[in-house]
Amino acid sequence: MKFKLISFQATFFIFCTIANAQNPKNFTPPQYNDANRNQRIVATFPIIEQLYKNFAEANHFPGYAFGVVVDGNLVYKGSGGYANLEEKIPASSASMFRIASMSKSFTALAILQLRDQGKLHLDDAVEKYLPALKGQGLTKDAPAITIRNLMSHSAGFPEDNPWGDRQLADTENDLLKLIQAKISFSTATGLEYEYSNLGFAMLGYIIHKVSGMTYDAYIKKNILMPLGMAETSYEFSKVPTKLLANGYRYINNGWRKETLLHDGIYGAMGGMITSIDMFSRYVAMHEMAWPERNDPETLPIRRSSIREMHQAAKFISLVPNYKYPNGRVVAISNSYTYGLHWMRDALNRNSISHSGGLPGYGSNWIIMPEYGIGVILFANVTYAPTSNLNMVVLDTIVQMANLKPRAISASPIVQYRQSQLINIIQHWDQKSTIFAENFFEDYPIDSLIKQSNTVFSEAGQIVSVGPMMVENQMRGYCIIKCERKNVKLSFTLTPENPALVQEYHLVLQDH
């Protein structure tokens, strides 16, 4: 087992490698209000190392590599076993694995980048770029398939694993012939989620049609190279033999080498070959799209477009009794975004992820944007079950390190209204201009005065006022510490400029 801890204090920021990037000081660090957060994360690494090692041995991984990315930095990486069993070449963070369907988010990102440039629209009918698709659907009243349908697996095509895994080397002409021969549909367009590799092959074709570059050439020039991932490839013959992780299938108590397929149009759905060292830069980019802010754009694509990829686009399922690795049971909701999987649990925690599986390979990456943390795992055995393990690892870090989500900073207007409200509710000698036109209609002033007198009579004089804890930039609460009890003051502002108080509430709390 080989592992490496990279100091949190290192000056390495992934986006420093981005071509023509702005000074990294323009990046607003996430606010966690937790001085010992990094140290607690580091303390989990020996356990994380053992989790990966034990799982790899139990599931017959010839070789594997993993990485932990925190706040845009690859802070921990490790590997074990062999990338090449025949030549006994150890796996490492530089070993290049085919990451299968993890490739899909790069294709989706390229589509969004072209959208941002005004070269296409997500609601364009796909037949605009693939005329042979016109009129095709499960029923005659089915709507035209859009680019958005392809990106969210809602075009109506049947689930096509593992058939799609064997199509990597197909050419664009092969794809056109398939469409011209008419596609067999499983559902009506736009109504259901059904995973489709064919849909992402079509997206690869659209990238070529719109940009004039094959999908892989476009992605390399506009995404991979700016991120410092220039050696990432879709064609295995271009990867140095000493770095290429051969793919294997575990069968009859032994490993059988799998045949690699060359790059073709279906590579847009699953052909990328990369390393932990390089892919961590892509994960870092996704982490650095958060939080929303006013800083100059420094990434290859707009931060807002990356965050758009982190929003649910097509509902998949509701699981009322999902069990986390530590045994706690919570409800979760699953959706597909654009080339990524979205999950939210009943604790209001979001995770963004995608797995990959091909003959010879299995992979997964997952991030929790509000927590600024993500993990990556590559393995070189057929359909390696990497996603569950990565969830175990991520959940272990979050639980053991007692991580909290990034805090939202209170806007200046919220802080200003807080100070004004605290002064007003103690006196109520006259109406104030900080209230919206609805306020005194909804809350008669005599009732407000009575409530304030009652609350502060029981709580006592104000000793101190805590900071605003905000839900968003127009709503939040603070705790007012008084002599005998605390008072929770919550309020909501209007969309006006300047924003006014439309409602507030006082609640007594014990110290």
C-alpha positions, 0 to 999 in steps of 0.5 A: 500500500502506497499513500501520500499526505499532502499538507493543507498548508501547501501552496498547491491550488489546482486552479493555479495550473489553469492556463491564463488563470487569475491570481488564486487570491481571487478565490473566496475560501469557504467559510466553515467557522471551524479552526480545527477542521483540517486537523480532524480530517487528517486524523481520519486518513489512516482509517481511510487507507485501511478501508480501501486496502481491505475492500480491494483485497476482498473484491479482488482488485488487481490494482487501485488508486484513490484520492481525497480532495478538500477545498480544491486541493488533493490532500491525500492519495494512495494506491495498491496492487498492480496496474499491470499484472504481467509486468508487475508494474505497481498501481500509483496515483499516476497510473491511468485507468479508463474511468468509463461513465465518469466521462459523461460529465465532461461531455455535459460540461462541453455542451454547457460551455457551447451553450454559454457561448451561444452556439446551441440551446439545451432545448434545441431539438436533437433532430436539428443536428441529427435529422434522421431522429426526426419523428422518432419516439415511442408514440406519435404524440411524443415531443421532439427529443431535446439536448436537455433530454439527452443530458438527463437520460430522459429521451426515452431510449432503453437502458443500454448497459452493458450493450453500450460498453461494447460500442466504444469504438463505433464511428460517427457513421455507425451512430448515424446508421443506427439512428437511420434504422430507427431506434427502439424506445422504452418510454415516452420522451421526457417522462421517465429517467432511463440511463442511456449511453446512446444519448451521450454518444449523440451529445458527442456528435453534437459537439462535433457538429457545433464546434467543428472539432471531434468531441475528444479534441474539443474537450481536450482543448477547452477543458482538459488542457486548461485544467492541467490534464493534457495527458488525459486521453480517450485512446489507449494507444496514446497512453504510455505503456508504463502508465496504462492500467490494464483491465482485468476480469476476475474469473475462476479464481484468477484474473483474465486480461480484458481487451481494450477498445479504441476511441470512437463516438461512444467514448463520449459516454465512457472512454476517458483514460486518466489518473488520480493526479489529473482527475483530482484537478477536475474534482477540485474545479467542481468544488471551487465552483462553490460558494457563489461569489463575485470573484473574477471567473478563473475556471474553464467554464462559468462557475454558475454552469458548474453549479447548474450541473449540481442541481437535480434535472430528472427525478430517479427515485425516493428511498425512504429507508436508505441506510448509511454505512454507520447504520443510521437510516434516513430518507434520500432522493435521487435524481440525475443532473447533466452527466452527474448523479444528485442525492439529497438526504433527510438531513438536507445534505447534498452529494454529487457523484458518478460511477463508471464501469466497463470490462476491466474497470470500475470507478467512482467520484463523489463530492459534498459541495457544502462540505468542500470534500470529495473522494475518488477511486479507480480500480482495474477489474470489471465493474469494480463496486467502487460507489458504495465504498466511496460513500463509506469513506466519505461518510466516515470522514464527515462523521469522524471529523464531525464536519459541518456544512459551509456557513453562509455569510450574512449580507450587509442588509441583514446585519443592518436590519438585525441591529435596527430590529434589536433596538426597536423591539426593546422600545417600540416608541414609534413606527419605523421605516424599516418595515414593509407595507404589509407589516403593521397590517399583519402585526398590530403595533399594540400586539408587538409592544405587548409581546416584547414587554412579555418576552423581555420581562421574562428574559431580562436585560440584554447581555449580548447579541449573537451573530446572524445565522442565515438561511439565505441572504434575506432570511435568518436568526440570531440569539440574544443572550439576556440575564435570565433567558435567551431570545431567538430573533428571526426575520425575513426581508422583502425583495425591495431595494433596500430590503425591508422587514416583512415579518419577525418572530421572538421565541424564549429559550433557556440558557 
